[in-house]
Amino acid sequence: MLKQRIITALWLIPLVLGAIFLLPNEYFAWALVPVFLIAAKEWGRIIDSECNVTQWSFTLTMAILLVAMNVLVPTNIVWQNGHLHPLFLAAILIGAAWWACSLLLVIFYPKSANFWQSRPMLKSFFGQLTLLPCFISLISLKTLSTTNDPYFGGCLVLFVMLVVWAADSGAYFVGKAIGKTKLMPNVSPAKTLEGLLGGLATTMVVAAGVMLSSPEQELGLVIAVTIFIALASALGDLTESMFKRAAKIKDSGTILPGHGGVLDRIDSLTAALPIFTLIYIAFWM
């Protein structure tokens, strides 16, 4: 399994970096659509693992929403005079509110499942709240300050991804080595408190890299933001684990050998990206 994960990562990482730094903003926004539609199809299995009609109808709904966002808010008007387009900002704020709610759902699982497990429409709504703000956040960060520095927005996206990858890798290896205290056994029995703390410690490498490349930043703020983003990424991971557990699904898909589905690979980012976008607007804009 680990060998497969590494092999997949070796071809996936250059592809992701190329999209972030080499694709023009407009092409980047449209290139995200099929990726998120694959994730939407996988979320359809969470809604109803046995009904293809449900899965494809949710995918079609997401396709309409994603295309509508790209048509209504072209990349050249995402930012105007240092302000994020109101439609994008509203979607990201709603996404942040969803993650606050999802924290409660995770904490009180499995009791919380009594509220949503037998309601496909509610699970569809949760899927939209998970995927759409992440999609919008990626475009928002990528298009930030591109007239002054074409790589600035890409660096912000990369920062979030590095924090998430560091947290995930640190949690995996530390949890394997010394993990004993179960973090959320009802949600994800394999995750441990030691793994979470190891992941948070690993993200400090990313924070150090930020300070080395941009020493004018405030160290305390960089550390706090890094830790908060790592915690948000853990919530994204746990939330997807909760929904998959309720649906009796191990992996959301099989498209990425060793990693599962696209949703399995971006679950942490679905929470981390909207939260970071709001933090960036609050502290750096």
ROROSE-921436 format. One line per 10 residues: number of its first residue (from 1); their letters; for each residue x, y, z of N, C-alpha, C. Coordinates in steps of 0.05 Angstrom, whole numbers, plus 5000, padded with zeros to 4 digits. Each point is the difference from the previous one (the first is absolute). Layout:
NUM> A> X Y Z X Y Z X Y Z | ...
This chain:
1> MLKQRIITAL> 5016 4976 5000 4984 5024 5000 5017 5025 5000 | 5021 5001 5017 5017 5023 5002 5015 5005 4973 | 5009 4977 4988 5014 5002 4974 4981 5012 4979 | 4975 4992 4999 4981 5010 4981 4995 5030 5005 | 4998 5008 5026 4996 5028 5006 5022 5017 4990 | 5025 4991 5003 5023 5015 4992 5001 5002 4969 | 4995 4978 4986 5000 5000 4971 4979 5019 4989 | 4976 4999 5012 4979 5018 4991 5007 5029 5005 | 5012 5005 5023 5008 5028 5008 5022 5010 4981 | 5017 4983 4990 5022 5008 4983 4990 5011 4973
11> WLIPLVLGAI> 4978 4990 4990 4989 5012 4975 4979 5020 5005 | 4987 4999 5024 4978 5018 5006 5010 5028 5008 | 5022 5001 5015 5010 5025 5010 5010 5018 4977 | 5015 4991 4981 5008 5017 4977 4976 5010 4985 | 4979 4983 4997 4976 5008 4986 4986 5023 5015 | 4998 4998 5026 4987 5020 5016 5016 5026 5000 | 5027 4998 5002 5017 5024 5000 4998 5014 4973 | 5000 4984 4979 4998 5012 4973 4974 5015 4997 | 4978 4989 5010 4974 5014 4998 5000 5026 5016 | 5012 4999 5023 5000 5024 5018 5017 5022 4988
21> FLLPNEYFAW> 5023 4994 4990 5019 5021 4992 5001 5005 4970 | 4992 4982 4984 5003 5003 4971 4974 5007 4985 | 4978 4990 5011 4974 5005 4986 4991 5029 5004 | 4992 5014 4979 4987 5026 5004 4975 4997 5018 | 4993 5021 5013 4978 4999 5019 4974 4988 4989 | 4993 5009 4976 4975 4991 4988 5001 4970 4994 | 5022 4991 4990 5003 4971 4994 5000 4984 5026 | 5013 5011 5020 5001 4987 5027 4972 4996 5010 | 4983 5021 4999 4973 4998 5010 4984 4979 4986 | 5003 4998 4974 4985 4979 4985 5012 4973 5004
31> ALVPVFLIAA> 5027 4998 5004 5012 4974 5004 4991 4988 5027 | 4993 5017 5019 4990 4989 5025 4973 4986 4998 | 4984 5008 4980 4973 4989 4998 4999 4970 4998 | 5015 4987 4981 4998 4971 4999 5011 4986 5026 | 5020 5012 5012 5011 4989 5025 4978 4999 5021 | 4986 5023 5003 4979 5001 5021 4975 4984 4992 | 4996 4995 4975 4978 4983 4992 5006 4971 5006 | 5025 4992 4998 5007 4973 5009 4995 4997 5030 | 5008 5021 5015 4995 5000 5029 4970 5000 5006 | 4985 5014 4983 4971 5001 5004 4987 4972 4996
41> KEWGRIIDSE> 5010 4986 4979 4990 4973 4995 5006 4982 5024 | 5024 5004 5011 5007 4984 5024 4983 5007 5024 | 4994 5026 5003 4982 5008 5022 4972 4987 4995 | 4993 4996 4975 4974 4987 4994 4998 4973 5013 | 5023 4986 5002 5000 4974 5013 4995 5003 5030 | 5008 5022 5012 4994 5005 5028 4970 5005 5004 | 4988 5013 4980 4971 5005 5002 4985 4974 4998 | 5007 4984 4980 4987 4973 4997 5019 4983 4983 | 5014 4982 5014 5021 4984 4987 4989 4980 4979 | 4974 4996 4999 4988 4980 4983 4983 5012 4977
51> CNVTQWSFTL> 4996 5026 5001 4982 5012 4980 5016 5018 4981 | 5004 4991 4975 5014 5016 4980 4986 5025 4993 | 4973 4999 5000 4984 5024 4993 5006 5023 5020 | 5001 4993 5025 5006 5020 5021 5028 5011 4996 | 5019 4982 4995 5028 5009 4997 5003 5019 4976 | 4988 4993 4978 5003 5016 4976 4984 5026 5001 | 4977 4999 5014 4984 5025 5003 5015 5020 5018 | 5013 4990 5020 5016 5018 5017 5024 5012 4984 | 5012 4983 4983 5022 5009 4984 4991 5021 4980 | 4976 4996 4988 4989 5019 4981 4994 5027 5014
61> TMAILLVAMN> 4990 4998 5025 4994 5025 5015 5026 5015 5005 | 5021 4985 5008 5026 5013 5005 5011 5012 4974 | 4997 4987 4978 5009 5010 4974 4987 5027 4994 | 4974 5002 5005 4986 5025 4995 5011 5022 5018 | 5005 4994 5025 5010 5020 5019 5028 5009 4993 | 5017 4981 4993 5028 5006 4994 5002 5017 4974 | 4986 4992 4980 5000 5015 4975 4988 5028 5004 | 4979 5001 5016 4987 5026 5006 5019 5019 5013 | 5016 4990 5019 5020 5017 5014 5020 5011 4980 | 5010 4983 4982 5020 5009 4981 4988 5020 4980
71> VLVPTNIVWQ> 4975 4996 4993 4987 5019 4981 4993 5026 5013 | 4988 4999 5023 4991 5024 5014 5023 5017 5011 | 5022 4986 5008 5023 5014 5011 5025 4992 4985 | 5005 5012 4977 5025 4994 4985 5024 5007 5017 | 5022 4987 4995 5024 5003 5017 5010 5029 5000 | 4995 5016 4980 5010 5027 4999 4984 5019 5019 | 4977 4991 5011 4986 5017 5018 4996 4987 5028 | 5016 4979 5005 4998 4987 5026 5008 5020 5022 | 5021 5016 4994 5009 5020 5019 4998 5027 4987 | 4987 5019 5013 4997 5027 4991 5008 5020 5022
81> NGHLHPLFLA> 5021 5015 4995 5010 5020 5019 5006 4987 5027 | 5011 4977 5000 5008 4986 5025 4977 4987 5014 | 4976 4998 4987 4977 4987 5013 4991 4976 4984 | 4994 4979 5014 4991 4976 4987 4971 5004 4990 | 4994 4989 4977 4973 5002 4988 4979 4991 5022 | 4978 5015 5003 4981 4994 5021 4989 4972 4999 | 4995 4989 4976 4990 4973 4997 5019 4980 5010 | 5026 5004 4994 5021 4981 5010 5003 5003 5030 | 5000 5024 5010 5003 5004 5029 4977 4987 5015 | 4976 5004 4990 4977 4988 5013 5002 4970 5001
91> AILIGAAWWA> 5008 4988 4978 5003 4970 4999 5021 4990 5019 | 5022 5015 5002 5021 4991 5019 4992 5003 5029 | 4985 5022 5006 4990 5004 5027 4980 4978 5008 | 4983 4993 4981 4981 4978 5005 5015 4974 5004 | 5022 4996 4984 5016 4976 5003 5013 4999 5028 | 5010 5023 5010 5012 5000 5027 4979 4994 5021 | 4976 5010 4996 4978 4993 5019 4994 4970 5000 | 5001 4989 4976 4996 4971 4997 5021 4984 5016 | 5025 5009 4999 5021 4985 5014 4997 5002 5030 | 4989 5023 5010 4993 5002 5028 4979 4980 5008
101> CSLLLVIFYP> 4980 4997 4983 4978 4981 5004 5011 4971 4999 | 5017 4995 4980 5010 4973 4997 5017 4991 5024 | 5013 5019 5013 5015 4994 5024 4981 4988 5021 | 4977 5011 5003 4980 4990 5019 4990 4972 4991 | 4996 4997 4974 4991 4974 4990 5021 4978 5006 | 5025 5007 4997 5022 4981 5005 5002 4993 5030 | 4999 5021 5016 5002 4996 5029 4978 4982 5011 | 4976 5004 4990 4977 4985 5011 4992 4976 4983 | 5017 4992 4981 4995 4976 4985 5004 4976 5019 | 4984 4979 4999 4979 4994 4980 4972 5011 5005
111> KSANFWQSRP> 4997 5013 5023 4973 5011 5006 4992 5021 4979 | 5019 5016 4990 4993 5020 4981 4990 4988 4974 | 5008 4975 4994 4991 4987 4975 4970 4996 4999 | 4987 4999 5023 4971 4997 5001 4986 5023 4985 | 5014 5023 4999 4989 5024 4988 5002 4999 4969 | 5022 4988 4989 5004 5002 4972 5003 4974 4985 | 5005 4978 5013 5007 4975 4986 4978 4990 4981 | 4975 5003 5007 4979 4990 4983 4987 5022 4983 | 5015 5023 4996 4990 5022 4985 5019 5007 4977 | 4995 4988 4976 5018 5004 4977 5002 5030 4992
121> MLKSFFGQLT> 4979 5015 5002 5001 5028 4992 5018 5016 5019 | 5000 4993 5025 5017 5013 5019 5030 4993 4995 | 5005 4975 4994 5028 4992 4994 5009 5013 4973 | 4982 5004 4982 5006 5014 4975 5008 5029 5006 | 4985 5012 5018 5005 5028 5008 5027 5002 5014 | 5006 4980 5017 5027 5000 5013 5022 4997 4979 | 4995 4984 4980 5020 4997 4978 5005 5026 4986 | 4979 5015 4994 5003 5026 4987 5016 5020 5018 | 4993 4999 5026 5014 5018 5019 5030 4992 5003 | 5006 4975 4995 5028 4991 5002 5016 5007 4975
131> LLPCFISLIS> 4988 4995 4977 5016 5002 4975 5000 5028 4988 | 4977 5014 5000 4999 5026 4986 5018 5021 5013 | 5000 5004 5026 5018 5020 5012 5029 4994 4995 | 5007 4974 4999 5028 4992 4995 5007 5008 4971 | 4983 4994 4981 5004 5008 4972 5004 5030 4998 | 4982 5016 5013 5001 5029 4998 5025 5010 5014 | 5008 4988 5022 5024 5009 5015 5025 4996 4983 | 5002 4978 4986 5023 4995 4983 5002 5021 4978 | 4978 5007 4988 5001 5021 4979 5006 5027 5013 | 4989 5006 5023 5005 5025 5013 5029 5004 5007
141> LKTLSTTNDP> 5013 4980 5011 5028 5002 5007 5018 5001 4975 | 4993 4984 4981 5017 4999 4975 5000 5027 4986 | 4978 5014 5000 4998 5025 4985 5008 5024 5016 | 5008 4997 5025 5007 5022 5017 5027 5013 4991 | 4999 5026 4995 5024 5017 4993 5015 4990 4976 | 4987 4987 4981 5014 4990 4977 5010 5023 4981 | 4988 5023 5002 5010 5022 4983 5027 5010 5010 | 5005 4998 5026 5026 5008 5012 5020 4978 5000 | 4991 4976 5006 5018 4977 5001 4984 4975 4991 | 5006 4990 4976 4984 4978 4990 5002 4974 5016
151> YFGGCLVLFV> 5019 4998 5018 5004 4976 5016 4991 5003 5029 | 4991 5024 5007 4993 5004 5028 4977 4983 5009 | 4978 5000 4985 4977 4984 5007 5007 4971 5000 | 5016 4990 4981 5008 4973 5000 5015 4992 5025 | 5017 5018 5009 5015 4995 5025 4982 4997 5024 | 4978 5016 5001 4981 4997 5022 4986 4973 4999 | 4992 4991 4976 4988 4974 4997 5020 4978 5009 | 5025 5004 4991 5021 4980 5007 5004 5000 5030 | 5000 5023 5013 5003 5001 5029 4979 4983 5014 | 4975 5003 4993 4979 4984 5012 5004 4971 4995
161> MLVVWAADSG> 5007 4993 4976 5004 4972 4993 5024 4988 5016 | 5021 5016 5003 5023 4990 5015 4993 4995 5029 | 4984 5018 5012 4992 4997 5027 4983 4974 5003 | 4982 4997 4982 4983 4976 5000 5016 4974 4996 | 5018 5001 4981 5017 4976 4995 5018 4994 5024 | 5011 5021 5012 5018 4996 5023 4984 4989 5023 | 4976 5011 5005 4984 4991 5022 4992 4971 4996 | 4992 4993 4975 4991 4973 4994 5023 4980 5002 | 5024 5007 4989 5023 4982 5002 5010 4997 5028 | 5002 5022 5015 5008 4998 5028 4982 4984 5016
171> AYFVGKAIGK> 4974 5003 4996 4980 4985 5016 5002 4970 4993 | 5005 4994 4974 5001 4972 4992 5024 4986 5013 | 5024 5012 4997 5024 4986 5010 5002 5001 5030 | 4993 5022 5013 5001 5001 5029 4979 4981 5012 | 4976 5001 4988 4979 4982 5009 5008 4971 4998 | 5013 4993 4978 5010 4972 4996 5021 4992 5021 | 5017 5020 5006 5022 4994 5018 4992 4999 5029 | 4986 5020 5009 4995 5002 5029 4970 5005 5007 | 4983 4999 4980 4972 5006 5005 4986 4980 5018 | 4988 5009 5022 4986 4982 5018 4972 5011 5008
181> TKLMPNVSPA> 4999 5027 5003 4975 5012 5010 4982 5006 4976 | 4977 4986 4999 4981 5004 4977 4989 5029 5000 | 5001 5012 4977 4990 5027 4997 4969 5001 4999 | 4989 4987 4981 4971 4998 4997 4993 4972 4991 | 5000 4981 5019 4997 4972 4993 4974 4993 4986 | 4979 5015 5006 4974 4995 4986 5000 5009 4971 | 5018 5019 4994 5001 5012 4973 5022 4987 4984 | 5024 4999 5011 5023 4988 4985 5018 4986 5020 | 4996 4974 5005 5015 4986 5020 5030 5001 4997 | 5011 5004 4976 5029 4999 4996 5014 5026 5008
191> KTLEGLLGGL> 4985 5022 5003 5012 5026 5006 5005 5002 5030 | 5023 5011 5007 5007 5003 5028 5007 5029 5008 | 4999 5006 5025 5007 5026 5010 5030 5005 4995 | 5017 4979 5004 5028 5003 4995 5005 5007 4971 | 4985 4987 4982 5003 5006 4972 4993 5029 4993 | 4978 5009 5012 4992 5028 4995 5021 5019 5010 | 5011 4996 5023 5021 5017 5011 5026 4999 4983 | 5006 4975 4990 5023 4997 4983 4996 5015 4974 | 4975 5000 4989 4995 5015 4976 5002 5030 5004 | 4991 5010 5023 5002 5028 5006 5029 5008 5002
201> ATTMVVAAGV> 5016 4983 5013 5029 5006 5002 5014 5000 4973 | 4992 4982 4982 5012 4999 4974 4994 5025 4984 | 4977 5012 5004 4993 5024 4985 5018 5024 5007 | 5014 4998 5022 5018 5022 5008 5023 5003 4980 | 5006 4978 4985 5020 5001 4979 4990 5019 4978 | 4974 4999 4994 4989 5018 4980 5000 5029 5010 | 4993 5004 5025 5001 5027 5012 5028 5011 4999 | 5020 4983 5005 5028 5009 4999 5007 5008 4972 | 4991 4985 4980 5005 5007 4972 4988 5026 4992 | 4976 5006 5011 4987 5026 4995 5017 5023 5011
211> MLSSPEQELG> 5010 4996 5025 5016 5021 5012 5027 5004 4986 | 5011 4979 4989 5025 5002 4986 4997 5015 4973 | 4977 4994 4987 4995 5013 4974 4988 5027 5002 | 4987 5005 5023 4986 5026 5004 5004 5009 5029 | 5025 5008 5007 5006 5007 5028 4985 5023 5012 | 4987 5016 4983 4985 5023 5011 4974 4992 5013 | 4992 4975 4997 4975 4990 5012 5004 4998 5030 | 4978 5002 5015 5000 4997 5029 5000 4971 5007 | 5021 4991 5014 5004 4972 5006 4976 4988 5014 | 4990 5013 5021 4978 4990 5015 4975 4996 4983
221> LVIAVTIFIA> 4995 5018 4982 4976 4998 4983 5003 4977 4981 | 5024 4997 4988 5005 4978 4981 4996 4973 5014 | 5011 4997 5024 4997 4975 5015 4971 4995 5007 | 4986 5020 5009 4972 4997 5008 4983 4992 4976 | 5004 5014 4977 4985 4994 4976 5006 4971 4990 | 5026 4993 5001 5007 4973 4991 4987 4979 5017 | 5000 5003 5026 4987 4980 5018 4970 4999 4995 | 4988 5024 4997 4971 5001 4996 4992 4986 4974 | 5016 5005 4979 4994 4987 4974 5004 4970 5002 | 5020 4991 5015 5004 4971 5004 4977 4988 5015
231> LASALGDLTE> 4990 5014 5020 4977 4990 5015 4975 4999 4982 | 4996 5020 4984 4978 5000 4981 5002 4977 4981 | 5025 4994 4990 5003 4978 4982 4993 4973 5013 | 5007 4998 5026 4993 4975 5015 4970 4998 5002 | 4986 5022 5004 4971 5000 5001 4988 4991 4973 | 5011 5009 4978 4991 4992 4974 5003 4970 4996 | 5023 4989 5009 5005 4972 4998 4981 4984 5017 | 4995 5009 5025 4982 4986 5018 4971 5001 4990 | 4993 5022 4988 4972 5003 4991 4995 4980 4977 | 5018 4998 4981 4996 4981 4979 5000 4972 5011
241> SMFKRAAKIK> 5018 4994 5019 5001 4974 5012 4973 4993 5013 | 4988 5020 5013 4974 4996 5013 4979 4992 4979 | 4999 5015 4979 4979 4995 4979 5005 4973 4987 | 5026 4993 4995 5006 4974 4987 4993 4977 5019 | 5005 5004 5026 4994 4980 5020 4970 4994 5001 | 4985 5022 5000 4971 4997 5000 4990 4986 4975 | 5013 5005 4977 4992 4988 4975 5013 4972 4996 | 5017 4992 5019 5014 4974 4999 5018 4998 4975 | 5014 5023 4996 5019 5001 4977 5028 5004 5011 | 5020 4984 4991 5027 5003 5009 5014 5023 4986
251> DSGTILPGHG> 5000 5001 4973 5011 5021 4984 4978 5012 4983 | 5003 5026 4994 4980 5013 4984 5001 4991 4971 | 5024 4990 4991 5003 4991 4973 5026 4985 4997 | 5007 4994 4975 5024 4984 4995 5018 5013 4978 | 4994 5025 4993 5014 5012 4978 5029 5006 5005 | 5008 5003 5026 5027 5006 5008 5011 4977 5016 | 5016 4982 4987 5010 4976 5014 5016 5008 5026 | 4992 4987 5021 5014 5005 5026 4987 5023 5015 | 4984 5016 4987 4987 5023 5013 4970 4998 5001 | 4989 4982 4983 4971 4999 4998 4989 5017 4978
261> GVLDRIDSLT> 4980 5016 5007 4988 5018 4980 5010 5029 5002 | 4990 5016 4982 5007 5029 5001 4991 5012 5026 | 4976 4992 5009 4989 5011 5025 5018 4992 5024 | 5011 4976 4999 5018 4992 5021 5025 5018 5001 | 5009 5010 4977 5024 5015 4998 4995 5030 5007 | 4976 5009 4995 4995 5029 5005 4983 5005 5025 | 4993 4979 5015 4982 5004 5022 5011 5020 5020 | 5026 4999 5006 5012 5020 5018 5000 5028 4988 | 5004 5002 4974 5001 5026 4987 4972 5013 4999 | 4979 4984 5000 4973 5011 4998 4995 5018 5024
271> AALPIFTLIY> 5012 4995 5023 4996 5017 5024 5023 5021 5001 | 5024 4991 4994 5023 5018 5004 5000 5024 4981 | 4992 4997 4975 5001 5021 4981 4980 5023 5006 | 4974 4994 5005 4982 5023 5007 5009 5014 5025 | 5008 4985 5020 5008 5013 5026 5025 5017 4995 | 5019 4991 4986 5024 5016 4995 4993 5025 4984 | 4983 4997 4980 4992 5024 4984 4988 5022 5017 | 4983 4992 5019 4988 5020 5018 5021 5012 5018 | 5018 4983 5010 5022 5011 5017 5017 5019 4985 | 5007 4994 4975 5016 5017 4984 4987 5027 4996
281> IAFWM> 4974 5000 4994 4985 5024 4996 5000 5017 5025 | 4997 4987 5023 4998 5013 5026 5027 5013 5009 | 5022 4986 4995 5025 5008 5012 5020 5012 4980 | 4997 4995 4974 5020 5009 4981 4989 5018 4978 | 4974 5003 4997 4990 5017 4978 4997 5029 5010
